[in-house]
Amino acid sequence: MNIDKEEEKIQREIFSNNLKYWINAKGKEQVDIANIAGVSRAAVTCWCNGSKMPRMGKIQAIADYLGILKSDLLENKSNLDNTYLINTKSNNISETKQKFINKVINLDEETFDRYLQVLDLIDKED
């Protein structure tokens, strides 16, 4: 695979991860993105699985709809992985726990995992 194809693949993966994160974070569904972008749900599925990439105009429309920057969809934001993990594991968390999460979100992976274990213990006690 040549460098251009590899770079395109990486960009599609970044966009895919970011799009899935923001859809989840904003409480939206793929159909909402399809409607706002004027495309089929199948197209959004391709974007979410990293097999296709939308044009810039569609990316801007999605960003506007989600209330985020276009760069939030296009750039590799290192803390999104941890945020996504928290959001998928702890959908109904208290304000205090959310503040705790916001403090630890940028920690290295090992330390972050330890904090998640503590959070899981707290959730079990509730």
Buried (B, 14 or more C-beta within 10 A) or exposed (E): EEEEEEEEBEBBEBBBBBBBBBBBBEEBEBEBBBEBBEBEEEBBEBBBEBEBBBEEEBBBBBBEBBEBEBEBBBBEBEEBBBBBEBBEEBEEBEEEBEEBBEEBBEBEEEEBEEBBEEBEEBBEEE
